Amino acid sequence: MKVVKGFELAKSVLVRKGESTPGQEEQEAAVRKILDNVRERGDAALYDYTQQFDGIKLNSLAVQKSEIQAAYQQVDGEVVSALKLAAERIQAYHLNQKNSLFHDGMKGGMGWIMRPLGRVGIHIPGFSAPLPSSVLMTVIPARVAGVAEIIVVSPPRKEGGVSPLTLVACDIAGVDRIFSVGGAQAFAALAFGTETIPAVDKICGPGNIYATLAKKLLFGVVGIDALQGPSEVLIIADETADISYCAADFLAQAEHASGFPVLVTISMDLADKIIREIEKQTEELNKPQTVVESISKNGVVAIVESVDEAIDLSNLYAPEHLLLLVDKAGSYLDRISGAGCIVLGKKATVAIGDYLAGPSHVLPVGGTARFASPLNVLDFVKLTSIINIDENLIRKLGSGVQILANAEGLEGHARAVEKRLI
């Protein structure tokens, strides 16, 4: 864990430089080969890669409805209930967003229509551990937006088949079809289509570095949500913060493999207390290895002069999650310009937003919160402009178009208008 004091030093540690990771060129070349192979060989390539990378020999890519129903018997009833509660809250949040934002318009001869995408593909990792919350957080906004068909791809487990947790979450969220394939080859299948898996309009969902590179290479071939990276939190704490809350959320973030936990405080004394509490709570964990590794590699504690300086530092860092454990936290909202999700309140914890609050937990990472938004219903619609040109509008605007077209040397454009002014 790095401990730094002063705004400028903290800034030098936290603000990202945009360097590529070692070995990325070789990884990208490997992914490009996978994409080309799937495009050329279709299903056959998917079967081969699943056996090569996952160690599973599949007989079918498609998950049958009987497998989904059987999955309910393998998932604890309390988990099913929690998933249904999460689904209800996620749906309510995004329905409210849809009702606020979705409308077609036409005024003064111009307007727009908003239409949902036809088919969306969602990648859900799961070879090592299932991520049912990611199913809900990605599928439900698409469903609320009105996407006609939602497809999920997820890798088979070592014991065979997609995780029952993933299947149950897909059923609750309203997924139309599920295919047992993951990784870069799954992204290729969704982009190009195979004999079994249809091509989609947009691909969403997390994955490892190979999945992320597949997204990068497929951008422009198919819609891509974002290039996800390691999860991160920036906690701002003042003297009113509960020390145990600060430490617990710091550790929760470090629980993610390669998680980036950052704590910004306003005094060395407060920083020392929280660090001691982090050490104490780490010893209480049953499986501290990932946490210790994340903190050692990526953990940062920064001490600045004031909460205002901490906000300035956060805006430069643009974290995925910003946790405000400060007095009158709501008064700082107008000053925050870059954060994927802001969490505040007397009992504020990022974990509630990760699972049950309602907004999607698919958030911009790696500083992209400076310009990117959380996954939401607008990610699953497209706008089409409408220009209704009648006699009055052509008379009003025609000469201006001719002037600009001639200024750009585009005679044909000017003549197209001229024909209509005769």
C-alpha atoms as one frame of an Amber mdcrd trajectory, in Angstrom:
protein
   0.000   0.000   0.000   1.267   3.457  -0.906   0.778   6.245   1.634   1.246
   9.711   0.146   0.856  13.167   1.664  -0.068  16.312  -0.230  -2.263  17.016
  -3.239   0.481  17.136  -5.869   2.123  13.886  -4.744  -1.262  12.139  -4.571
  -2.067  13.464  -8.046   1.200  12.081  -9.437   0.361   8.651  -8.008  -3.311
   8.488  -8.986  -3.700  10.250 -12.321  -3.329   7.703 -15.130  -0.827   8.018
 -17.934  -2.448   5.687 -20.478   0.465   3.318 -21.008  -0.199  -0.081 -22.576
   0.457  -3.147 -20.452   3.500  -5.373 -21.136   2.778  -8.146 -23.619  -0.372
  -6.503 -24.965   0.813  -6.646 -28.585   1.219 -10.429 -28.368  -2.166 -10.797
 -26.665  -3.827  -8.664 -29.311  -2.297 -10.758 -32.085  -3.629 -13.925 -30.420
  -7.119 -12.417 -30.128  -7.066 -11.279 -33.755  -6.298 -14.875 -34.786  -9.269
 -16.131 -32.726 -11.629 -13.586 -34.282 -10.530 -14.456 -37.808 -10.864 -18.181
 -37.119 -14.407 -17.849 -35.758 -15.422 -15.648 -38.676 -14.134 -18.254 -41.146
 -15.053 -21.531 -39.398 -18.062 -20.593 -37.266 -19.297 -23.205 -34.782 -16.367
 -25.530 -35.436 -13.955 -22.900 -34.144 -16.099 -22.362 -31.040 -16.065 -26.076
 -30.206 -12.301 -26.215 -30.723 -11.553 -23.145 -28.593 -13.879 -24.269 -25.797
 -12.003 -27.569 -25.615  -8.623 -25.814 -25.886  -9.189 -22.994 -23.388 -11.884
 -24.349 -21.047 -11.073 -28.042 -21.210 -14.693 -28.865 -22.056 -15.859 -30.894
 -25.052 -19.315 -29.612 -25.921 -22.027 -31.453 -27.801 -24.176 -28.347 -28.155
 -23.668 -24.613 -27.817 -27.293 -23.769 -27.032 -28.584 -24.050 -23.453 -31.980
 -25.782 -23.370 -34.978 -24.565 -21.342 -34.932 -27.810 -19.387 -31.415 -26.951
 -18.173 -32.622 -23.538 -16.987 -35.534 -25.040 -15.036 -33.262 -27.676 -13.524
 -30.891 -24.908 -12.393 -33.493 -23.628  -9.904 -33.163 -26.896  -8.003 -29.407
 -26.329  -7.661 -29.587 -22.753  -6.332 -30.463 -21.916  -2.730 -33.966 -20.450
  -2.361 -32.659 -17.400  -0.490 -30.345 -16.620  -3.391 -33.240 -16.881  -5.846
 -35.298 -14.498  -3.684 -32.417 -12.021  -3.482 -31.975 -12.144  -7.260 -35.687
 -11.457  -7.736 -35.516  -8.500  -5.325 -32.507  -7.127  -7.184 -34.296  -7.582
 -10.504 -37.330  -5.658  -9.250 -35.214  -2.724  -8.071 -33.042  -2.626 -11.196
 -36.141  -2.712 -13.396 -37.835   0.064 -11.391 -34.796   2.322 -11.640 -34.411
   1.889 -15.401 -38.164   2.151 -16.065 -38.077   5.515 -14.317 -35.140   6.543
 -16.482 -36.938   5.379 -19.622 -40.123   7.259 -18.749 -38.073  10.411 -18.140
 -35.946  10.262 -21.284 -37.746   8.331 -24.022 -39.863  10.425 -26.324 -40.069
  11.158 -30.015 -40.228  14.783 -31.082 -40.960  17.005 -34.065 -40.876  20.790
 -34.074 -40.121  23.322 -36.769 -39.646  20.654 -39.436 -37.056  18.693 -37.502
 -37.107  16.039 -34.822 -36.117  12.523 -33.933 -37.353   9.027 -33.312 -35.872
   6.696 -30.728 -35.809   2.973 -31.441 -34.451   0.046 -29.420 -31.737  -2.167
 -30.856 -32.935  -5.354 -32.492 -30.604  -7.901 -30.898 -28.021  -7.571 -28.125
 -25.398 -10.062 -26.973 -24.173 -10.112 -23.376 -21.033 -11.889 -22.196 -21.086
 -13.200 -18.628 -17.801 -14.640 -17.319 -18.130 -17.688 -15.115 -15.412 -20.243
 -15.657 -13.950 -19.575 -12.185 -16.956 -17.980 -10.428 -20.521 -17.126 -11.541
 -21.606 -13.487 -11.727 -25.424 -13.514 -11.528 -25.507  -9.851 -10.474 -23.838
  -8.883 -13.770 -26.595 -10.725 -15.627 -29.286  -8.625 -13.960 -27.365  -5.352
 -14.189 -26.817  -5.749 -17.936 -29.853  -7.623 -19.226 -32.587  -5.682 -17.405
 -31.675  -2.211 -18.801 -31.703  -3.769 -22.283 -35.066  -5.397 -21.637 -36.542
  -2.143 -20.290 -35.211  -0.283 -23.340 -37.258  -2.621 -25.544 -34.518  -4.713
 -27.184 -36.306  -7.405 -29.198 -33.887 -10.270 -28.479 -31.275 -10.627 -25.743
 -28.642 -13.352 -25.995 -26.246 -14.366 -23.234 -22.980 -16.198 -23.810 -21.164
 -17.708 -20.835 -18.377 -20.308 -20.641 -19.084 -23.851 -19.415 -17.807 -24.925
 -15.994 -15.258 -27.699 -15.550 -18.074 -30.042 -14.539 -19.955 -29.067 -17.689
 -22.757 -26.639 -18.486 -23.240 -22.976 -17.661 -23.411 -22.171 -13.937 -26.908
 -22.747 -12.472 -26.642 -19.328 -10.790 -26.119 -17.708 -14.170 -29.003 -19.665
 -15.696 -31.410 -18.694 -12.911 -30.384 -15.038 -13.179 -30.880 -15.165 -16.959
 -34.361 -16.583 -16.486 -35.322 -13.939 -13.919 -33.948 -11.153 -16.131 -35.801
 -12.391 -19.227 -32.950 -13.575 -21.473 -34.183 -15.069 -24.747 -31.335 -17.465
 -25.564 -28.205 -18.703 -23.788 -25.110 -20.233 -25.358 -22.358 -22.136 -23.574
 -19.292 -20.337 -24.871 -17.133 -17.562 -23.465 -13.998 -15.521 -24.029 -12.760
 -13.812 -27.182 -14.324 -16.534 -29.358 -17.760 -15.733 -27.909 -17.361 -12.065
 -28.829 -16.394 -13.094 -32.355 -19.477 -15.327 -32.639 -21.757 -12.496 -31.529
 -20.130 -10.045 -33.929 -19.993 -12.202 -37.053 -22.623 -14.871 -36.370 -22.126
 -18.619 -36.728 -24.355 -21.534 -37.724 -25.811 -21.554 -34.191 -25.231 -18.104
 -32.700 -26.775 -15.157 -34.557 -24.932 -11.879 -35.097 -26.041  -9.060 -32.803
 -26.211  -5.271 -33.032 -24.269  -4.634 -29.829 -22.140  -6.606 -27.360 -21.977
  -5.847 -23.648 -20.439  -7.449 -20.606 -17.152  -7.927 -18.770 -14.297 -10.368
 -19.330 -10.549 -10.831 -19.017  -7.874  -9.039 -21.029  -8.552 -11.249 -24.076
 -12.255 -10.397 -23.990 -11.416  -6.706 -23.661  -9.018  -6.868 -26.604 -11.704
  -8.668 -28.629 -14.051  -5.766 -27.939 -11.382  -3.309 -29.024 -10.759  -5.147
 -32.298 -14.479  -5.582 -33.021 -15.340  -1.929 -32.484 -16.942  -0.701 -35.690
 -17.999  -4.191 -36.733 -20.577  -4.271 -33.948 -21.644  -1.939 -31.167 -19.509
  -2.198 -28.018 -20.529  -0.988 -24.562 -17.085  -0.172 -23.120 -13.618  -1.554
 -22.503 -13.897  -2.737 -18.921 -10.904  -2.989 -16.626 -10.140  -3.589 -12.947
 -12.725  -2.331 -10.461 -11.928   0.714  -8.327 -13.211   2.814  -5.448 -12.119
   6.174  -4.086 -13.231   6.791  -0.493 -13.182  10.334   0.863 -13.273  10.420
   4.673 -13.222  13.320   7.120 -13.192  13.356  10.923 -16.910  12.430  11.034
 -16.375   9.152   9.183 -16.761   5.815  10.924 -13.308   4.206  10.877 -14.704
   0.683  10.572 -16.884   1.665   7.591 -13.885   3.147   5.763 -11.784   0.045
   6.344 -14.580  -2.371   5.401 -15.251  -0.708   2.019 -11.521  -0.446   1.334
 -11.244  -4.208   1.892 -14.404  -4.934  -0.112 -12.835  -3.224  -3.121  -9.558
  -5.079  -2.605 -11.547  -8.335  -2.714 -11.766  -7.941  -6.505  -8.820  -9.484
  -8.314  -6.579  -6.533  -9.227  -8.996  -4.199  -7.411  -7.938  -0.582  -6.912
  -8.861   0.661  -3.409  -8.043   4.341  -2.783  -8.644   6.257   0.447  -8.314
  10.041   0.658  -8.373  11.604   4.148  -7.752  15.062   5.575  -5.243  14.207
   8.329  -2.363  11.840   8.978  -3.903  10.886  12.301  -7.135   9.783  10.595
  -5.168   7.922   7.921  -3.181   6.040  10.589  -6.366   4.998  12.405  -7.979
   3.705   9.206  -4.824   1.836   8.163  -4.724   0.082  11.549  -8.406  -0.801
  11.182  -7.754  -2.171   7.674  -5.007  -4.401   9.093  -7.295  -5.562  11.904
 -10.211  -6.401   9.588  -7.889  -8.153   7.130  -6.901 -10.599   9.875 -10.591
 -11.402  10.430 -11.145 -12.510   6.800 -11.385 -16.215   5.990  -9.642 -15.806
   2.621  -7.409 -12.721   2.811  -4.977 -13.626   0.009  -6.650 -11.670  -2.834
  -7.254  -8.712  -0.532  -3.652  -8.592   0.633  -2.357  -8.837  -2.934  -4.654
  -6.057  -4.200  -3.755  -3.722  -1.338  -0.053  -4.431  -1.695  -0.086  -3.824
  -5.444  -2.754  -1.157  -5.943  -3.839   0.245  -2.563  -3.327   3.969  -1.982
  -3.949   6.163   1.059  -3.619   9.883   0.345  -3.651  12.733   2.851  -4.752
  16.170   1.633  -5.621  19.459   3.297  -9.412  19.455   3.008 -12.471  17.711
   1.610 -12.445  20.276  -1.217  -8.938  19.149  -2.197 -10.080  15.538  -1.967
 -12.933  16.299  -4.400 -10.483  17.961  -6.797  -8.253  14.880  -6.630 -11.244
  12.609  -7.241 -12.278  14.614 -10.302  -8.808  14.098 -11.767  -8.825  10.378
 -10.937 -12.463   9.895 -12.097 -13.129   6.694 -10.109 -15.623   3.969 -10.922
 -17.100   4.312  -7.417 -16.841   7.436  -5.253 -17.792   6.849  -1.603 -18.377
  10.055   0.374 -17.993   9.435   4.116 -17.940  13.115   5.040 -20.109  15.629
   6.864 -22.912  17.059   4.690 -21.887  14.837   1.777 -24.784  15.983  -0.398
 -23.428  19.535  -0.447 -20.455  18.375  -2.539 -22.444  16.813  -5.384 -22.379
  19.928  -7.555 -18.569  19.932  -7.446 -18.133  16.331  -8.586 -17.501  16.130
 -12.331 -16.087  12.637 -12.812 -17.364   9.472 -11.127 -19.199   6.413 -12.365
 -21.340   6.164  -9.247 -21.472   8.410  -6.167 -22.439   6.669  -2.925 -23.397
   8.743   0.098 -25.517   8.568   3.228 -25.140   7.681   6.904 -24.753   3.974
   6.158 -23.204   4.378   2.723 -21.399   1.363   1.249 -20.557   0.523  -2.349
 -21.732  -3.070  -1.812 -25.406  -1.993  -1.858 -24.899  -0.477  -5.313 -23.075
  -3.597  -6.476 -26.129  -5.776  -5.896 -29.479  -4.298  -4.901 -29.736  -0.499
  -5.076 -31.121  -0.285  -8.627 -28.683   1.538 -10.958 -26.565  -0.794 -13.066
 -23.216  -1.644 -11.496 -21.625  -1.672 -14.968 -19.647   1.565 -14.625 -16.849
   3.402 -16.449 -13.393   2.482 -15.122  -9.795   3.510 -15.682 -10.575   7.235
 -15.601 -13.196   7.010 -18.356 -15.817   8.414 -15.962 -14.445  11.773 -17.161
 -16.484  11.252 -20.329 -18.425   7.972 -20.045 -21.627   6.983 -18.233 -22.882
   3.913 -16.373 -24.661   1.291 -18.467 -28.293   2.379 -18.810 -31.296   2.199
 -21.124 -29.749   4.708 -23.522 -27.036   2.155 -24.316 -29.693  -0.015 -25.960
 -31.445   2.507 -28.175 -30.501   4.587 -31.185 -31.740   7.938 -32.431 -32.766
   8.626 -36.005 -33.018  12.249 -37.099 -36.113  13.430 -38.968 -36.156  16.454
 -41.299 -39.578  17.315 -42.748 -39.016  19.776 -45.603 -42.057  21.610 -46.919
 -42.394  24.621 -49.239 -41.888  27.154 -46.446 -38.738  25.479 -45.103 -37.037
  25.167 -48.523 -37.724  28.854 -49.179 -36.416  29.820 -45.754 -33.213  27.757
 -45.813 -32.477  27.076 -49.471 -30.364  30.126 -50.254 -28.232  29.585 -47.150
 -27.556  26.004 -48.199 -26.538  27.150 -51.677 -24.120  29.709 -50.249 -22.448
  27.166 -47.934 -22.361  24.414 -50.570 -20.702  26.714 -53.108 -18.227  27.881
 -50.442 -17.199  24.248 -49.963 -16.973  23.638 -53.696 -19.878  21.189 -53.735
 -21.820  22.323 -56.783 -24.094  19.291 -56.812 -25.387  20.103 -53.327 -26.185
  23.653 -54.357 -27.945  22.501 -57.528 -30.034  19.960 -55.575 -31.488  22.874
 -53.633 -31.757  25.081 -56.703 -34.015  22.507 -58.418 -36.482  22.825 -55.554
 -36.536  26.612 -55.568 -37.664  26.831 -59.175
